[in-house]
Amino acid sequence: MKLNLNDTFNKVLPADSITKNYVRQVPNACFSRVTPKIPGNPSLVHYSPQMLEAVGLTETDAKGEEFLKVFSGAAIYPETEPFAMCYGGHQFGSWAGQLGDGR
């Protein structure tokens, strides 16, 4: 499996200077580096043929063990760093302030 990587987001934008992963406000950063929690028994439910093509993969790749491990968080793809996104938004009709995807 060979992904077409274009990971400028986490190379150019500011990262959280605190490396511990816990719930908090993260000022002046776009993301926090994290270590994924290994899933117990992941299984592939669905994949998008269009997205496979966009990242340089095939349907054969999507049905392989490496794909399942990487995209479930059970393995980290070589030369990549997992991160959690920082963002803001509305929830239930009110501004919720800073949020994060909590990876």
Secondary structure, 3 states (H helix, E strand, C coil): CCCCCCCCHHHHCCECCCCCCCCCCCCCCCEEECCCCCCCCCCCCCCCHHHHHHCCCCHHHHCCHHHHHHHHCCCCCCCCCCEEEEEEEEECCEEEEEEECCC
